[in-house]
Amino acid sequence: MLDKLRPRVKRFLDPIAEKIRINPNILTIIGLLVSILSAYMFATGYLLIGGLLIGLSGFIDMLDGAVARNQSSNTPFGAVLDSTSDRFSDAFILIGIIYGGFVNWIIGILALQASLTVSYVRARAESEGINCNVGVAERAERLVILMAGALLGYLFSPTFMGLAVALVMVLSYITVLQRIYHSWKELKDK
């Protein structure tokens, strides 16, 4: 869904990426460290800071790709590192939210499982030659929902964070089903 904003974001990020002279893999690791800090903030009860750090981590994640494109340094290893870091980031953030007591642990664990499965189905489909960029809750959407839950939780009631995680869980499972169905349609004709 947020993929439609990619051209606008690219126009914003590319001038910044042109000025950065750091290996994009280092930016990937910095983004992962920021997400670990976000998880820590959630685990210790700091909703607003945790949510803001999700945003910073997401920005760095977009920036590392822009820097790689700008420096013509897209590598297969960089792609593996980026994807793996994204999975760890997602897991750390949700674990921090669960540990902080902002969501029932079973809902949090199911949201974590669903989020990881969204990415797994895409990777598995792409290994079969299928472009599987479909679904209502890709990573960007999930992170935006968690940031909104943190902000609303800070402003009004921590219950909003739990609702955000529950929404991530439901939308992630829907996305898994959408990707499985898409893969089935693509593969049945082969």
C-alpha positions as CSV (number, residue, x, y, z in Angstrom):
1,M,0.0,0.0,0.0
2,L,2.7,2.5,1.0
3,D,4.7,1.3,-2.1
4,K,2.8,3.9,-4.1
5,L,4.7,6.6,-2.2
6,R,8.0,5.1,-3.2
7,P,8.7,7.6,-6.1
8,R,8.0,10.5,-3.8
9,V,10.2,9.1,-1.0
10,K,12.9,8.4,-3.6
11,R,12.9,12.0,-4.7
12,F,13.4,13.1,-1.1
13,L,16.0,10.4,-0.1
14,D,18.2,10.5,-3.2
15,P,19.7,14.0,-2.5
16,I,20.4,13.0,1.0
17,A,22.0,9.7,-0.2
18,E,24.2,11.5,-2.6
19,K,25.9,13.3,0.3
20,I,26.5,10.1,2.4
21,R,29.9,8.4,2.0
22,I,29.3,5.4,4.3
23,N,29.0,1.8,3.2
24,P,25.3,1.0,3.0
25,N,25.9,-2.1,5.1
26,I,27.0,0.0,8.0
27,L,23.8,2.0,7.7
28,T,21.9,-1.3,7.8
29,I,23.6,-2.2,11.1
30,I,22.9,1.3,12.5
31,G,19.2,0.8,11.6
32,L,19.2,-2.5,13.4
33,L,20.8,-1.0,16.5
34,V,18.3,1.8,16.5
35,S,15.5,-0.7,16.4
36,I,17.1,-2.6,19.4
37,L,17.1,0.8,21.2
38,S,13.4,1.2,20.3
39,A,12.7,-2.3,21.7
40,Y,14.5,-1.3,24.9
41,M,12.5,1.9,25.2
42,F,9.2,-0.1,24.9
43,A,10.4,-2.7,27.3
44,T,11.1,0.0,29.9
45,G,7.8,1.7,29.4
46,Y,8.7,4.6,27.1
47,L,6.0,4.5,24.4
48,L,6.8,7.8,22.7
49,I,10.5,7.3,22.5
50,G,10.0,3.7,21.3
51,G,7.7,4.9,18.6
52,L,10.0,7.7,17.4
53,L,12.9,5.3,17.3
54,I,10.8,2.9,15.1
55,G,10.5,5.9,12.7
56,L,14.2,6.6,12.8
57,S,15.0,3.0,12.2
58,G,12.7,2.9,9.2
59,F,14.2,6.0,7.8
60,I,17.7,4.6,8.1
61,D,16.4,1.4,6.5
62,M,15.2,3.4,3.5
63,L,18.3,5.4,3.4
64,D,20.7,2.4,3.2
65,G,18.9,1.3,0.0
66,A,19.2,4.8,-1.4
67,V,22.9,5.0,-0.6
68,A,23.5,1.6,-2.2
69,R,21.7,2.7,-5.4
70,N,23.5,6.0,-5.4
71,Q,27.0,4.4,-4.9
72,S,26.1,1.6,-7.3
73,S,27.0,-0.7,-4.5
74,N,23.9,-3.0,-4.5
75,T,25.3,-6.4,-3.7
76,P,23.7,-9.8,-3.0
77,F,25.3,-9.8,0.4
78,G,23.8,-6.3,1.1
79,A,20.4,-7.6,0.2
80,V,20.7,-10.6,2.5
81,L,22.0,-8.4,5.3
82,D,19.2,-5.9,4.9
83,S,16.5,-8.5,4.8
84,T,17.9,-10.3,7.8
85,S,18.3,-7.1,9.8
86,D,14.7,-6.2,9.0
87,R,13.5,-9.5,10.5
88,F,15.6,-9.0,13.6
89,S,14.3,-5.4,13.9
90,D,10.7,-6.5,13.6
91,A,11.2,-9.2,16.2
92,F,13.1,-7.0,18.7
93,I,10.5,-4.2,18.5
94,L,7.6,-6.6,19.1
95,I,9.4,-8.4,21.9
96,G,10.1,-5.0,23.5
97,I,6.4,-4.1,23.3
98,I,5.4,-7.5,24.8
99,Y,8.0,-7.2,27.6
100,G,6.8,-3.7,28.4
101,G,3.3,-5.1,29.0
102,F,1.6,-3.1,26.3
103,V,-0.1,-6.1,24.8
104,N,-1.3,-9.5,25.9
105,W,1.7,-11.8,25.3
106,I,-0.2,-14.3,23.1
107,I,-1.4,-11.4,20.8
108,G,2.2,-10.2,20.7
109,I,3.7,-13.6,19.9
110,L,1.1,-14.1,17.1
111,A,1.9,-10.7,15.7
112,L,5.5,-11.6,15.7
113,Q,4.9,-14.9,14.0
114,A,2.6,-13.4,11.4
115,S,5.0,-10.6,10.6
116,L,7.9,-13.0,10.1
117,T,5.7,-15.2,7.9
118,V,4.7,-12.3,5.7
119,S,8.4,-12.0,4.8
120,Y,9.0,-15.7,4.6
121,V,6.2,-16.2,2.1
122,R,7.5,-13.4,-0.1
123,A,11.1,-14.9,0.0
124,R,9.8,-18.4,-0.7
125,A,7.6,-17.2,-3.6
126,E,10.5,-15.2,-5.1
127,S,12.7,-18.2,-4.9
128,E,10.2,-19.8,-7.3
129,G,10.4,-16.8,-9.6
130,I,7.2,-15.0,-8.5
131,N,7.1,-11.3,-7.8
132,C,5.2,-11.4,-4.5
133,N,5.0,-7.7,-3.4
134,V,1.3,-8.0,-2.6
135,G,-0.8,-7.6,0.6
136,V,-2.3,-5.1,2.9
137,A,0.4,-5.1,5.5
138,E,4.0,-5.1,4.2
139,R,6.7,-4.0,6.6
140,A,6.3,-0.3,6.1
141,E,2.6,-0.5,6.9
142,R,3.2,-2.6,10.0
143,L,5.8,-0.1,11.3
144,V,3.5,2.8,10.7
145,I,0.7,1.1,12.6
146,L,3.1,0.5,15.6
147,M,4.3,4.1,15.5
148,A,0.7,5.3,15.5
149,G,-0.1,2.9,18.4
150,A,2.9,4.3,20.4
151,L,1.9,7.9,19.7
152,L,-1.8,7.3,20.6
153,G,-0.8,5.2,23.6
154,Y,1.4,8.0,24.8
155,L,-1.2,10.7,24.3
156,F,-4.3,8.9,25.4
157,S,-4.0,5.4,26.8
158,P,-1.4,2.6,26.5
159,T,-4.3,0.4,25.3
160,F,-3.8,1.9,21.9
161,M,-0.4,0.2,21.7
162,G,-2.1,-3.2,22.3
163,L,-4.7,-2.4,19.7
164,A,-2.0,-1.5,17.2
165,V,-0.2,-4.8,17.8
166,A,-3.5,-6.7,17.4
167,L,-4.1,-4.9,14.2
168,V,-0.6,-5.8,13.0
169,M,-1.4,-9.4,13.8
170,V,-4.7,-9.5,11.9
171,L,-3.4,-7.6,8.9
172,S,-0.2,-9.7,8.7
173,Y,-2.2,-12.9,8.6
174,I,-4.4,-11.4,5.9
175,T,-1.2,-10.5,4.0
176,V,0.1,-14.1,4.4
177,L,-3.1,-15.4,2.9
178,Q,-3.0,-12.8,0.0
179,R,0.6,-13.8,-0.8
180,I,-0.2,-17.6,-0.7
181,Y,-3.2,-17.1,-3.0
182,H,-1.1,-14.9,-5.3
183,S,1.6,-17.5,-5.4
184,W,-0.9,-20.3,-6.1
185,K,-2.4,-18.3,-9.0
186,E,1.1,-17.6,-10.5
187,L,2.3,-21.2,-10.1
188,K,-0.8,-23.1,-11.2
189,D,-0.3,-21.8,-14.8
190,K,3.3,-23.0,-15.0
